[in-house]
Amino acid sequence: MSSNNIKRISKEVKDVKKVVFVAHCILNQYARAIGVRAKTDALVVPLLKFLVYKNCAIVQMPCPEIEYEGLVRVASGRRKYDTPEYRVICRRIAEKVVNLIEEYQKMGFKIVVLGVDGSPSCGVNFWGRRWIREKGIFIEELEFIMRSRNIHVPLIGVNIMRVYETIKELSGVLV
């Protein structure tokens, strides 16, 4: 994209200067694995209302687990996904996401990435029911690519059971 196009688009979107990249299942609860398809619609609504209130554009990241196993799958731990084949999928998706992040950054947007804590793929602070303090595999790959390109954006883990804590954390980032 040429710098003239970037400047033109930047002027057109003066009011919206924040983009939040969200894990797929934040917007689509039906994408979650069987066994973790909690009735969390009501819990996610306050988060989405907050993002809209803050004039954030929302970008839904693809789900690597769906690409790997399909939509109907049983909830599994990180060990099942920590394979070379799955990491290739995560890396490919992460490359595309980081390319888009770079485009938005060139236009002056503030970027935030929301993962889903507890997920073996998209956990930012932990994965699993026992809150194992490791990142999910997709988040690891995303961070690796961002670091290699010297891109720094906040990564925030949404704990579906404590969504108001996430909103509080986001309110400090999306000023």
Buried (B, 14 or more C-beta within 10 A) or exposed (E): EEEEEBEEEBEEBEEEBBBBBBBBBBBBBEBBBEEBEEEBEEBBEEBBEBBEEBEBBBBBBBBBBBEBBEEEBEBBEBEBBEEEEBBEBBBBBBBEBBEBBBBBBEBEBBBBBBBBBBBBBBBBBBBBEEEEEBBBBBBBBBBBBBEEEEBEBBBBBBBBEEBEEBBEBBEEBBE
